[in-house]
């Protein structure tokens, strides 16, 4: 689960770079850096929740 969460967060960070405040990139980097003690790779509590919406329609 940690590898999935780390990959997801890395992708999210790479796409959100322009929208982040000045302090946020350092916090994201700390979460993604496996040498940091609070990195996602070392946590035992990541959970992934996803949702998919499907629309089905027909012509009257």
N, C-alpha and C positions, 0 to 999 in steps of 0.2 A: 504494500500500500504506500509506503514512503516513497518509493521510486516513482510511482504514478503521480503522487502529490507533488513531488519535486519537479518532475517533468512538466506537469500542468502549470505550476507556478512560474517556472522559467519561461514557458511560452507566453503566459499572461504578462509577465514583466517585460518581455521583449516587445510586445504589442502596445503596452501602455506607457512606454518611456516618455512620450510627449505630454501625457496627461498627469504625470506624477509631480508632486511638489519637490522642492530641492532636497528635503531630508528623506523622502521615501525611497529613492534608489539605494541608498546605503542600508536601509532596513531590509529591503528585498534581497540585496546581495548577502547580508548576514544570514537570512533564512535559507538561502540557496548554497552557501559556502559550507561544505561538509567539514571543514576544519573548525568551524565556530560551534560552541557548546549548545546553542539554541537552534541549530539548523534543523530543517524539516527531516533530514536524514536520521537524526538522533532521537526524534520524538516518538512516543508510543501512542499518541492520541489522534493522529490524522484520520479524518473521515471524509469520504467523498460522497456527495449527494448530487445526482443529476436528474434532469427532467427532460422529457421529449414531448412535444405537442404535435399531434397529427390532426390535420383538418381533412375531413371527407365531405364532399359535396356532390350534388347531382343537379342537373338542370330540371326545372319543373316541367 
